[in-house]
Amino acid sequence: MTHVISDECILCGACVDECPVDAISEGEEKYHIDPETCIDCEACVDACPVEAISAE
């Protein structure tokens, strides 16, 4: 199961720094997680200060 980033994302970049497989990239209004690359480690979930990341 991969994770998704909701519209609550504030583009802080905390999740990007924690992702061990570089599955997160910056979008225009929020970050995005590549489902093909995500290994479901949940490091990004713990790093997000606004709880914008959840399991899909």
mmCIF file of the N, C-alpha and C atoms, coordinates in Angstrom:
data_MODEL
# 
_entry.id   MODEL 
# 
loop_
_atom_site.group_PDB 
_atom_site.id 
_atom_site.type_symbol 
_atom_site.label_atom_id 
_atom_site.label_alt_id 
_atom_site.label_comp_id 
_atom_site.label_asym_id 
_atom_site.label_entity_id 
_atom_site.label_seq_id 
_atom_site.pdbx_PDB_ins_code 
_atom_site.Cartn_x 
_atom_site.Cartn_y 
_atom_site.Cartn_z 
_atom_site.occupancy 
_atom_site.B_iso_or_equiv 
_atom_site.pdbx_formal_charge 
_atom_site.auth_seq_id 
_atom_site.auth_comp_id 
_atom_site.auth_asym_id 
_atom_site.auth_atom_id 
_atom_site.pdbx_PDB_model_num 
ATOM 1   N N  . MET A 1 1  ? 0.853  -1.182 0.000  1.00 0.00 ? 1  MET A N  1 
ATOM 2   C CA . MET A 1 1  ? 0.000  0.000  0.000  1.00 0.00 ? 1  MET A CA 1 
ATOM 3   C C  . MET A 1 1  ? 0.893  1.237  0.000  1.00 0.00 ? 1  MET A C  1 
ATOM 4   N N  . THR A 1 2  ? 0.636  2.146  -0.903 1.00 0.00 ? 2  THR A N  1 
ATOM 5   C CA . THR A 1 2  ? 1.434  3.367  -0.940 1.00 0.00 ? 2  THR A CA 1 
ATOM 6   C C  . THR A 1 2  ? 0.738  4.464  -0.138 1.00 0.00 ? 2  THR A C  1 
ATOM 7   N N  . HIS A 1 3  ? 1.383  5.570  -0.041 1.00 0.00 ? 3  HIS A N  1 
ATOM 8   C CA . HIS A 1 3  ? 0.835  6.708  0.684  1.00 0.00 ? 3  HIS A CA 1 
ATOM 9   C C  . HIS A 1 3  ? 0.540  7.851  -0.273 1.00 0.00 ? 3  HIS A C  1 
ATOM 10  N N  . VAL A 1 4  ? -0.356 8.721  0.133  1.00 0.00 ? 4  VAL A N  1 
ATOM 11  C CA . VAL A 1 4  ? -0.719 9.889  -0.671 1.00 0.00 ? 4  VAL A CA 1 
ATOM 12  C C  . VAL A 1 4  ? -0.618 11.137 0.188  1.00 0.00 ? 4  VAL A C  1 
ATOM 13  N N  . ILE A 1 5  ? -0.432 12.261 -0.479 1.00 0.00 ? 5  ILE A N  1 
ATOM 14  C CA . ILE A 1 5  ? -0.331 13.544 0.205  1.00 0.00 ? 5  ILE A CA 1 
ATOM 15  C C  . ILE A 1 5  ? -1.581 14.347 -0.127 1.00 0.00 ? 5  ILE A C  1 
ATOM 16  N N  . SER A 1 6  ? -2.267 14.803 0.908  1.00 0.00 ? 6  SER A N  1 
ATOM 17  C CA . SER A 1 6  ? -3.521 15.530 0.725  1.00 0.00 ? 6  SER A CA 1 
ATOM 18  C C  . SER A 1 6  ? -3.279 17.004 0.417  1.00 0.00 ? 6  SER A C  1 
ATOM 19  N N  . ASP A 1 7  ? -4.362 17.707 0.166  1.00 0.00 ? 7  ASP A N  1 
ATOM 20  C CA . ASP A 1 7  ? -4.289 19.140 -0.113 1.00 0.00 ? 7  ASP A CA 1 
ATOM 21  C C  . ASP A 1 7  ? -3.873 19.950 1.109  1.00 0.00 ? 7  ASP A C  1 
ATOM 22  N N  . GLU A 1 8  ? -3.765 19.316 2.265  1.00 0.00 ? 8  GLU A N  1 
ATOM 23  C CA . GLU A 1 8  ? -3.310 19.996 3.480  1.00 0.00 ? 8  GLU A CA 1 
ATOM 24  C C  . GLU A 1 8  ? -1.807 20.263 3.446  1.00 0.00 ? 8  GLU A C  1 
ATOM 25  N N  . CYS A 1 9  ? -1.106 19.707 2.460  1.00 0.00 ? 9  CYS A N  1 
ATOM 26  C CA . CYS A 1 9  ? 0.339  19.872 2.321  1.00 0.00 ? 9  CYS A CA 1 
ATOM 27  C C  . CYS A 1 9  ? 0.700  21.359 2.266  1.00 0.00 ? 9  CYS A C  1 
ATOM 28  N N  . ILE A 1 10 ? 1.730  21.737 3.033  1.00 0.00 ? 10 ILE A N  1 
ATOM 29  C CA . ILE A 1 10 ? 2.173  23.133 3.076  1.00 0.00 ? 10 ILE A CA 1 
ATOM 30  C C  . ILE A 1 10 ? 3.516  23.331 2.356  1.00 0.00 ? 10 ILE A C  1 
ATOM 31  N N  . LEU A 1 11 ? 3.936  22.342 1.600  1.00 0.00 ? 11 LEU A N  1 
ATOM 32  C CA . LEU A 1 11 ? 5.185  22.401 0.826  1.00 0.00 ? 11 LEU A CA 1 
ATOM 33  C C  . LEU A 1 11 ? 6.418  22.697 1.684  1.00 0.00 ? 11 LEU A C  1 
ATOM 34  N N  . CYS A 1 12 ? 6.466  22.137 2.878  1.00 0.00 ? 12 CYS A N  1 
ATOM 35  C CA . CYS A 1 12 ? 7.599  22.390 3.767  1.00 0.00 ? 12 CYS A CA 1 
ATOM 36  C C  . CYS A 1 12 ? 8.826  21.551 3.402  1.00 0.00 ? 12 CYS A C  1 
ATOM 37  N N  . GLY A 1 13 ? 8.620  20.404 2.754  1.00 0.00 ? 13 GLY A N  1 
ATOM 38  C CA . GLY A 1 13 ? 9.727  19.559 2.344  1.00 0.00 ? 13 GLY A CA 1 
ATOM 39  C C  . GLY A 1 13 ? 10.220 18.576 3.379  1.00 0.00 ? 13 GLY A C  1 
ATOM 40  N N  . ALA A 1 14 ? 9.607  18.529 4.537  1.00 0.00 ? 14 ALA A N  1 
ATOM 41  C CA . ALA A 1 14 ? 10.054 17.612 5.590  1.00 0.00 ? 14 ALA A CA 1 
ATOM 42  C C  . ALA A 1 14 ? 9.979  16.151 5.138  1.00 0.00 ? 14 ALA A C  1 
ATOM 43  N N  . CYS A 1 15 ? 8.970  15.809 4.385  1.00 0.00 ? 15 CYS A N  1 
ATOM 44  C CA . CYS A 1 15 ? 8.793  14.432 3.924  1.00 0.00 ? 15 CYS A CA 1 
ATOM 45  C C  . CYS A 1 15 ? 9.874  14.025 2.924  1.00 0.00 ? 15 CYS A C  1 
ATOM 46  N N  . VAL A 1 16 ? 10.277 14.952 2.075  1.00 0.00 ? 16 VAL A N  1 
ATOM 47  C CA . VAL A 1 16 ? 11.285 14.671 1.054  1.00 0.00 ? 16 VAL A CA 1 
ATOM 48  C C  . VAL A 1 16 ? 12.596 14.249 1.706  1.00 0.00 ? 16 VAL A C  1 
ATOM 49  N N  . ASP A 1 17 ? 12.988 14.949 2.748  1.00 0.00 ? 17 ASP A N  1 
ATOM 50  C CA . ASP A 1 17 ? 14.238 14.657 3.439  1.00 0.00 ? 17 ASP A CA 1 
ATOM 51  C C  . ASP A 1 17 ? 14.235 13.288 4.105  1.00 0.00 ? 17 ASP A C  1 
ATOM 52  N N  . GLU A 1 18 ? 13.068 12.778 4.451  1.00 0.00 ? 18 GLU A N  1 
ATOM 53  C CA . GLU A 1 18 ? 12.968 11.504 5.167  1.00 0.00 ? 18 GLU A CA 1 
ATOM 54  C C  . GLU A 1 18 ? 12.791 10.291 4.261  1.00 0.00 ? 18 GLU A C  1 
ATOM 55  N N  . CYS A 1 19 ? 12.392 10.489 3.022  1.00 0.00 ? 19 CYS A N  1 
ATOM 56  C CA . CYS A 1 19 ? 12.119 9.361  2.127  1.00 0.00 ? 19 CYS A CA 1 
ATOM 57  C C  . CYS A 1 19 ? 13.416 8.670  1.706  1.00 0.00 ? 19 CYS A C  1 
ATOM 58  N N  . PRO A 1 20 ? 13.592 7.393  2.055  1.00 0.00 ? 20 PRO A N  1 
ATOM 59  C CA . PRO A 1 20 ? 14.832 6.693  1.733  1.00 0.00 ? 20 PRO A CA 1 
ATOM 60  C C  . PRO A 1 20 ? 14.972 6.287  0.267  1.00 0.00 ? 20 PRO A C  1 
ATOM 61  N N  . VAL A 1 21 ? 13.875 6.341  -0.499 1.00 0.00 ? 21 VAL A N  1 
ATOM 62  C CA . VAL A 1 21 ? 13.920 5.913  -1.902 1.00 0.00 ? 21 VAL A CA 1 
ATOM 63  C C  . VAL A 1 21 ? 13.591 7.038  -2.881 1.00 0.00 ? 21 VAL A C  1 
ATOM 64  N N  . ASP A 1 22 ? 13.572 8.257  -2.412 1.00 0.00 ? 22 ASP A N  1 
ATOM 65  C CA . ASP A 1 22 ? 13.302 9.435  -3.253 1.00 0.00 ? 22 ASP A CA 1 
ATOM 66  C C  . ASP A 1 22 ? 12.007 9.307  -4.055 1.00 0.00 ? 22 ASP A C  1 
ATOM 67  N N  . ALA A 1 23 ? 10.947 8.871  -3.388 1.00 0.00 ? 23 ALA A N  1 
ATOM 68  C CA . ALA A 1 23 ? 9.652  8.691  -4.052 1.00 0.00 ? 23 ALA A CA 1 
ATOM 69  C C  . ALA A 1 23 ? 8.811  9.957  -4.044 1.00 0.00 ? 23 ALA A C  1 
ATOM 70  N N  . ILE A 1 24 ? 9.275  11.000 -3.368 1.00 0.00 ? 24 ILE A N  1 
ATOM 71  C CA . ILE A 1 24 ? 8.476  12.217 -3.213 1.00 0.00 ? 24 ILE A CA 1 
ATOM 72  C C  . ILE A 1 24 ? 9.061  13.341 -4.055 1.00 0.00 ? 24 ILE A C  1 
ATOM 73  N N  . SER A 1 25 ? 8.187  13.981 -4.819 1.00 0.00 ? 25 SER A N  1 
ATOM 74  C CA . SER A 1 25 ? 8.623  15.101 -5.649 1.00 0.00 ? 25 SER A CA 1 
ATOM 75  C C  . SER A 1 25 ? 7.694  16.288 -5.443 1.00 0.00 ? 25 SER A C  1 
ATOM 76  N N  . GLU A 1 26 ? 8.227  17.463 -5.706 1.00 0.00 ? 26 GLU A N  1 
ATOM 77  C CA . GLU A 1 26 ? 7.459  18.692 -5.502 1.00 0.00 ? 26 GLU A CA 1 
ATOM 78  C C  . GLU A 1 26 ? 6.540  18.946 -6.688 1.00 0.00 ? 26 GLU A C  1 
ATOM 79  N N  . GLY A 1 27 ? 5.278  19.192 -6.374 1.00 0.00 ? 27 GLY A N  1 
ATOM 80  C CA . GLY A 1 27 ? 4.321  19.575 -7.393 1.00 0.00 ? 27 GLY A CA 1 
ATOM 81  C C  . GLY A 1 27 ? 4.059  21.061 -7.305 1.00 0.00 ? 27 GLY A C  1 
ATOM 82  N N  . GLU A 1 28 ? 3.108  21.532 -8.071 1.00 0.00 ? 28 GLU A N  1 
ATOM 83  C CA . GLU A 1 28 ? 2.818  22.959 -8.083 1.00 0.00 ? 28 GLU A CA 1 
ATOM 84  C C  . GLU A 1 28 ? 2.157  23.422 -6.787 1.00 0.00 ? 28 GLU A C  1 
ATOM 85  N N  . GLU A 1 29 ? 1.237  22.611 -6.263 1.00 0.00 ? 29 GLU A N  1 
ATOM 86  C CA . GLU A 1 29 ? 0.508  23.008 -5.053 1.00 0.00 ? 29 GLU A CA 1 
ATOM 87  C C  . GLU A 1 29 ? 0.774  22.117 -3.851 1.00 0.00 ? 29 GLU A C  1 
ATOM 88  N N  . LYS A 1 30 ? 1.384  20.954 -4.077 1.00 0.00 ? 30 LYS A N  1 
ATOM 89  C CA . LYS A 1 30 ? 1.706  20.030 -2.995 1.00 0.00 ? 30 LYS A CA 1 
ATOM 90  C C  . LYS A 1 30 ? 2.727  19.021 -3.490 1.00 0.00 ? 30 LYS A C  1 
ATOM 91  N N  . TYR A 1 31 ? 3.302  18.274 -2.567 1.00 0.00 ? 31 TYR A N  1 
ATOM 92  C CA . TYR A 1 31 ? 4.225  17.212 -2.945 1.00 0.00 ? 31 TYR A CA 1 
ATOM 93  C C  . TYR A 1 31 ? 3.418  15.994 -3.396 1.00 0.00 ? 31 TYR A C  1 
ATOM 94  N N  . HIS A 1 32 ? 4.080  15.119 -4.168 1.00 0.00 ? 32 HIS A N  1 
ATOM 95  C CA . HIS A 1 32 ? 3.443  13.904 -4.666 1.00 0.00 ? 32 HIS A CA 1 
ATOM 96  C C  . HIS A 1 32 ? 4.342  12.712 -4.370 1.00 0.00 ? 32 HIS A C  1 
ATOM 97  N N  . ILE A 1 33 ? 3.716  11.558 -4.112 1.00 0.00 ? 33 ILE A N  1 
ATOM 98  C CA . ILE A 1 33 ? 4.455  10.325 -3.865 1.00 0.00 ? 33 ILE A CA 1 
ATOM 99  C C  . ILE A 1 33 ? 4.260  9.403  -5.058 1.00 0.00 ? 33 ILE A C  1 
ATOM 100 N N  . ASP A 1 34 ? 5.356  8.948  -5.636 1.00 0.00 ? 34 ASP A N  1 
ATOM 101 C CA . ASP A 1 34 ? 5.299  8.012  -6.759 1.00 0.00 ? 34 ASP A CA 1 
ATOM 102 C C  . ASP A 1 34 ? 4.953  6.625  -6.216 1.00 0.00 ? 34 ASP A C  1 
ATOM 103 N N  . PRO A 1 35 ? 3.783  6.085  -6.573 1.00 0.00 ? 35 PRO A N  1 
ATOM 104 C CA . PRO A 1 35 ? 3.368  4.790  -6.029 1.00 0.00 ? 35 PRO A CA 1 
ATOM 105 C C  . PRO A 1 35 ? 4.248  3.629  -6.479 1.00 0.00 ? 35 PRO A C  1 
ATOM 106 N N  . GLU A 1 36 ? 4.931  3.792  -7.600 1.00 0.00 ? 36 GLU A N  1 
ATOM 107 C CA . GLU A 1 36 ? 5.820  2.733  -8.091 1.00 0.00 ? 36 GLU A CA 1 
ATOM 108 C C  . GLU A 1 36 ? 7.125  2.673  -7.296 1.00 0.00 ? 36 GLU A C  1 
ATOM 109 N N  . THR A 1 37 ? 7.511  3.786  -6.699 1.00 0.00 ? 37 THR A N  1 
ATOM 110 C CA . THR A 1 37 ? 8.765  3.864  -5.967 1.00 0.00 ? 37 THR A CA 1 
ATOM 111 C C  . THR A 1 37 ? 8.582  3.702  -4.465 1.00 0.00 ? 37 THR A C  1 
ATOM 112 N N  . CYS A 1 38 ? 7.440  4.117  -3.949 1.00 0.00 ? 38 CYS A N  1 
ATOM 113 C CA . CYS A 1 38 ? 7.160  4.073  -2.505 1.00 0.00 ? 38 CYS A CA 1 
ATOM 114 C C  . CYS A 1 38 ? 7.289  2.648  -1.966 1.00 0.00 ? 38 CYS A C  1 
ATOM 115 N N  . ILE A 1 39 ? 7.999  2.499  -0.847 1.00 0.00 ? 39 ILE A N  1 
ATOM 116 C CA . ILE A 1 39 ? 8.179  1.183  -0.228 1.00 0.00 ? 39 ILE A CA 1 
ATOM 117 C C  . ILE A 1 39 ? 7.366  1.040  1.061  1.00 0.00 ? 39 ILE A C  1 
ATOM 118 N N  . ASP A 1 40 ? 6.460  1.968  1.307  1.00 0.00 ? 40 ASP A N  1 
ATOM 119 C CA . ASP A 1 40 ? 5.546  1.896  2.445  1.00 0.00 ? 40 ASP A CA 1 
ATOM 120 C C  . ASP A 1 40 ? 6.265  1.864  3.796  1.00 0.00 ? 40 ASP A C  1 
ATOM 121 N N  . CYS A 1 41 ? 7.323  2.652  3.921  1.00 0.00 ? 41 CYS A N  1 
ATOM 122 C CA . CYS A 1 41 ? 8.082  2.656  5.175  1.00 0.00 ? 41 CYS A CA 1 
ATOM 123 C C  . CYS A 1 41 ? 7.483  3.600  6.212  1.00 0.00 ? 41 CYS A C  1 
ATOM 124 N N  . GLU A 1 42 ? 6.632  4.519  5.776  1.00 0.00 ? 42 GLU A N  1 
ATOM 125 C CA . GLU A 1 42 ? 5.952  5.496  6.619  1.00 0.00 ? 42 GLU A CA 1 
ATOM 126 C C  . GLU A 1 42 ? 6.853  6.553  7.236  1.00 0.00 ? 42 GLU A C  1 
ATOM 127 N N  . ALA A 1 43 ? 8.081  6.687  6.763  1.00 0.00 ? 43 ALA A N  1 
ATOM 128 C CA . ALA A 1 43 ? 8.974  7.730  7.274  1.00 0.00 ? 43 ALA A CA 1 
ATOM 129 C C  . ALA A 1 43 ? 8.391  9.113  6.993  1.00 0.00 ? 43 ALA A C  1 
ATOM 130 N N  . CYS A 1 44 ? 7.749  9.259  5.855  1.00 0.00 ? 44 CYS A N  1 
ATOM 131 C CA . CYS A 1 44 ? 7.156  10.550 5.492  1.00 0.00 ? 44 CYS A CA 1 
ATOM 132 C C  . CYS A 1 44 ? 5.970  10.901 6.381  1.00 0.00 ? 44 CYS A C  1 
ATOM 133 N N  . VAL A 1 45 ? 5.212  9.893  6.781  1.00 0.00 ? 45 VAL A N  1 
ATOM 134 C CA . VAL A 1 45 ? 4.048  10.116 7.644  1.00 0.00 ? 45 VAL A CA 1 
ATOM 135 C C  . VAL A 1 45 ? 4.489  10.736 8.963  1.00 0.00 ? 45 VAL A C  1 
ATOM 136 N N  . ASP A 1 46 ? 5.528  10.180 9.545  1.00 0.00 ? 46 ASP A N  1 
ATOM 137 C CA . ASP A 1 46 ? 6.037  10.682 10.821 1.00 0.00 ? 46 ASP A CA 1 
ATOM 138 C C  . ASP A 1 46 ? 6.664  12.070 10.689 1.00 0.00 ? 46 ASP A C  1 
ATOM 139 N N  . ALA A 1 47 ? 7.214  12.383 9.511  1.00 0.00 ? 47 ALA A N  1 
ATOM 140 C CA . ALA A 1 47 ? 7.898  13.659 9.310  1.00 0.00 ? 47 ALA A CA 1 
ATOM 141 C C  . ALA A 1 47 ? 6.953  14.819 9.033  1.00 0.00 ? 47 ALA A C  1 
ATOM 142 N N  . CYS A 1 48 ? 5.760  14.536 8.551  1.00 0.00 ? 48 CYS A N  1 
ATOM 143 C CA . CYS A 1 48 ? 4.846  15.598 8.135  1.00 0.00 ? 48 CYS A CA 1 
ATOM 144 C C  . CYS A 1 48 ? 4.276  16.357 9.341  1.00 0.00 ? 48 CYS A C  1 
ATOM 145 N N  . PRO A 1 49 ? 4.530  17.670 9.433  1.00 0.00 ? 49 PRO A N  1 
ATOM 146 C CA . PRO A 1 49 ? 4.067  18.443 10.580 1.00 0.00 ? 49 PRO A CA 1 
ATOM 147 C C  . PRO A 1 49 ? 2.564  18.750 10.563 1.00 0.00 ? 49 PRO A C  1 
ATOM 148 N N  . VAL A 1 50 ? 1.910  18.581 9.414  1.00 0.00 ? 50 VAL A N  1 
ATOM 149 C CA . VAL A 1 50 ? 0.483  18.897 9.326  1.00 0.00 ? 50 VAL A CA 1 
ATOM 150 C C  . VAL A 1 50 ? -0.373 17.649 9.074  1.00 0.00 ? 50 VAL A C  1 
ATOM 151 N N  . GLU A 1 51 ? 0.247  16.477 9.192  1.00 0.00 ? 51 GLU A N  1 
ATOM 152 C CA . GLU A 1 51 ? -0.453 15.197 9.021  1.00 0.00 ? 51 GLU A CA 1 
ATOM 153 C C  . GLU A 1 51 ? -1.188 15.118 7.685  1.00 0.00 ? 51 GLU A C  1 
ATOM 154 N N  . ALA A 1 52 ? -0.489 15.528 6.606  1.00 0.00 ? 52 ALA A N  1 
ATOM 155 C CA . ALA A 1 52 ? -1.092 15.545 5.275  1.00 0.00 ? 52 ALA A CA 1 
ATOM 156 C C  . ALA A 1 52 ? -0.849 14.243 4.509  1.00 0.00 ? 52 ALA A C  1 
ATOM 157 N N  . ILE A 1 53 ? -0.133 13.299 5.107  1.00 0.00 ? 53 ILE A N  1 
ATOM 158 C CA . ILE A 1 53 ? 0.195  12.051 4.410  1.00 0.00 ? 53 ILE A CA 1 
ATOM 159 C C  . ILE A 1 53 ? -0.520 10.882 5.074  1.00 0.00 ? 53 ILE A C  1 
ATOM 160 N N  . SER A 1 54 ? -1.167 10.072 4.251  1.00 0.00 ? 54 SER A N  1 
ATOM 161 C CA . SER A 1 54 ? -1.899 8.916  4.772  1.00 0.00 ? 54 SER A CA 1 
ATOM 162 C C  . SER A 1 54 ? -1.811 7.754  3.800  1.00 0.00 ? 54 SER A C  1 
ATOM 163 N N  . ALA A 1 55 ? -2.157 6.559  4.280  1.00 0.00 ? 55 ALA A N  1 
ATOM 164 C CA . ALA A 1 55 ? -2.171 5.379  3.433  1.00 0.00 ? 55 ALA A CA 1 
ATOM 165 C C  . ALA A 1 55 ? -3.311 5.516  2.435  1.00 0.00 ? 55 ALA A C  1 
ATOM 166 N N  . GLU A 1 56 ? -3.048 5.082  1.216  1.00 0.00 ? 56 GLU A N  1 
ATOM 167 C CA . GLU A 1 56 ? -4.064 5.168  0.169  1.00 0.00 ? 56 GLU A CA 1 
ATOM 168 C C  . GLU A 1 56 ? -5.086 4.064  0.330  1.00 0.00 ? 56 GLU A C  1 
# 
